[in-house]
Amino acid sequence: MVRTTLLHLLECLFVLAALAGVALVHVPAALILGGLAGVVAVERALATSSPLTPRKEARR
């Protein structure tokens, strides 16, 4: 668990450093990339979480 948390923190720092670098050149591009990174982060979080209600088995 600690390793996973550390990897997530390292990934966030890397993305923030990349966005800061892009912002030094062109701020609107950094805002667009930040929005895309946010969407990807939410999709990844939703993909790894378990559903609230289990699916019913298919009837035959």
Buried (B, 14 or more C-beta within 10 A) or exposed (E): EEEEEEEEEEEEEEBEEBBEEBBEEEEEEBEEBBEEBEEEBEEEEEEEEEEEEEEEEEEE
